[in-house]
Amino acid sequence: MAARDDSVIRGSLITCLILLVLSLALNFILWSWGSGQAEERTTIAGRLTDVQNGLRAAEEKNITMMEMLGAEQMTQDKFDSFANSSSGDAQFDTLTTQFYNDMQVFGQDVGIQDRHYGALVDYFMNAIRDRNEQYGVARDDANKIRAQAATDVETARAAQAKAEEERENLAKQLEDERTQFTAYRNDMLTKMERAKDSKTKSERELQELQRKAGLERNQLVQQTQTLENTIETQKLELNKLRGGRFETVQGEIRYVLRGGKIVSINLGSADALRPGITFGVIDRDDTTRLQDADIKASIQVTKILGPHLAEARVVAMPQVGNPIIEGDAVYSPFWAPGRTVRIALAGGIDIDDDGRPDNDILEGMIKAAGAEIADNGERTGRIDPGVRFLVVGESPKIEGRDEDAAAAELAALGEAKQRATEAGVTVIPAWKLQSYLKTLDDSLTTPLGSAVRAEDWQPEPVPGPPRRRPVNLPEMYKNQKQNVQRTNEIVNP
């Protein structure tokens, strides 16, 4: 019984093994078949994708061809892409490039909607039609020109015949004129003889009239001398009334900003002020004697803010004890509202005492300050009333020089002053103008190195509101200020 059960078990195991082997073989066969089917499906899917891509490309090309023929609307970007087409199809790229070049026939006024081969045919037909019409018009014009040329030739021939006839008539007229000229010439010779006799008689009469005119001229010279003496006396009186000042206050400080480095003045566009003009700043209390006032600082206009308001930078800082404050006066002898100041130089002006004239240097300084040089009165003999100042130097020295030359130079200088006085032009000495010009030049630069100056590096002002000048100053302050001025005059006469 036990042996029988073992046989059954072994048989079952063998049967299971056989079934297992058969199952593995069947699975391997099914796996191999499925793998082949998957590869075939992948290949079919790839082919299908290629076919779809080719179909899509063919559709795009078809659409492009329809746009090129005008059946579809083309965009500007797509049209511009045809200039450098690179689709991968050389034949199609050649076609699109040719289409782009063909569409250049249209002008710039033709829109993208009308740029296609369908419109190109109409364009060419219209162009040919216009060309034929122009050719017809040109042919008609040529026929008219030929007819006009034939008419002009006939007219020219008629004019030539007429000119020849007139030439013969003029030849006859010339011969008659020559005959008349001979007669007139003989008559003229006779009249010339008579004129000579009359001239001799007139010369004698002229000599007598000149003698009488000489007597009358001497009488007029004596009268003129008397009148000139009277005029000289009047001129002296007029010069006494005019005075010797040449500076004129033109404005005042309105505000002081940025610690005294920026100021505003009451001059602007309505006063014809322009950037770059440099003014001297003086204390308001010194305007009563402006010609003796000291320049406490120099400012240069940088910006026009209004009709009577401008901004200026301080180019020469004042002393610490005498800062720029509101109400200080500003002036410049080289600026006038609405016009350019003109200055004339009389004779040779020596400003460095080397015995040689320095007119060129002085002219350069005047031009740098913003004024113009008028014609020298000594050269032209005239001084325009539009000249503001006539600058004169020291009287020429006679020692060691030719007395005649020195006297002539002195006389020329006196005549220039006289002409200036007659024209109402102020005469000022060269040292006075030079002192102001030097102040401007020194204010525009700050030397460094060994040429540094202590006054160029003043201490910074204390922050705070700007200092304002008191209206009613104590008498003690005024007396102290006058004492300081007297001390300076004694120390520096």
Steps between C-alpha positions, in 0.01 A plus 500: 500500500787733589683406179195585306472842659866578415439408136208731490707782650787445261264490209342823615840667534608386157176621356548839673854527366384421149224760527749756638741443212219524250378824666849655485538402137158643422584827685832531310322448171233757591769751619697463177188550292394806706847660469491460125151644487616802714798572273278474196245734660781750587623488141147549371449794742826661381395460139161645584666803667724556199199479272309747719797740509538475124129560460517803734800639310317443174197684639721792615665514157157484340382791721817692414441439130140619540627817677756556223222473241275734701235246602599538868609803704871507589644670811786750487720285724460200275574711192817635665610144586516415127810722469708230673283185476650178643223241516729212401342462156746663260250514215230657720755748651601605148134554413429715811817705450403562136151603620654750747718650228209517253285686751763775525360626170216658697566838655504581871140622485367148415386312811573134583143404404572596136844340474441169310531361150135565420542873562836498323335410169258793531790724603698408190195538275431847643867593463502385136176687436645818658820454301303469177305815583824684580651375176197631310527838671876510432441412134246782470743738671775395259276573203415840646871570559582406139226731374615779732862447386398535136314819585799634697731428205275696267483785753880497537550517124260794479683672787833440325375663183370793698831532689693511172273774374545696823878454478501667155288785635736544799802507270344788308414673827859458625635671192265793562608518866866515402429794271317681780784419748755670272286811489446496879874455560592805297237701687640373836855613417369849433314503834813376685696800377230727630495310834873555548454872473209483744709290746777759508249767584339278771837429664562869541158544659567197728821649632316813593225298676762293689661820629164619630424154648834505687406823667159363598657173628734688731203683643312169553805340667512782751129456571542120532785544747281721712217241496740213583627686803140541612436123446810405700378708789159328485666155486697567814182598679323187366780270622473652845130413505548142372735385774748210482304191605471209260351223717124473527309282746274272294335276759520349848523165680156347565590175681815323619491119473724199574710668760580803287611309186182565299308829483204640310479853357209721388601492131358256245364443150315834491838671553659303210729323748684194371699222676872563536481870595724578800406767755688654788332501842541804722365592840172689482639775719776573241270583207501870589861516370497214254820604325697445826314186616689170544382178337424261784426202268431406139202300371433341160145450365421130442122485449217740405201433730251771401446851358686656794662202671820307426726255681879554524791316652762673716830479312701716744411439864487805731683535827356320797429824682322656201275231340250544221161586646164593361484859377862522381534679164634343179648675198708439190645762267495241219125426489201710406136380462419399142832587337870419497729753667760648265828641629754706303873529572682827436862466383756262642422394860784366716359302794822335627735803480741331258493787251304300239125515424288211634183569298473137381508367858244757616272423202511127586403571862211724388366237258528229768285719730221505238550841333608592146786713375388800293720651228793682652427873490861570408475286184160603364470855629143423616349383827148361474256632768410132553843447663465487877858576610813646344799352685814714507845424639756722665618805307792406271843570647712750309836428669729287286267512198457699185326818615301531177374139522413538870321828432304343210397206722395736778299710251328184362408393854353843568298488179363156592388632840344800331304283254383281789381804692314631196328161451407471869736201558647462849882517515660276764868428580641160410600418860139528613372258234794267554435473875147377433614260226764350730232444763295303249799296375615411852147394591465244226783266605644369827877426471644190662849385598760768570262770366227427753353801679351508847203710390396223254423260788267679734336304788157356431213711642306376799182315394181687563271768354669766286624810675299814428628855526336693787310807389593729787866445599632639830722806475779306676511249209508777238780686682699178538466427128613852406803468731597172331476663156716795611759258644513308172546825306791600727667155484441456126499851351 
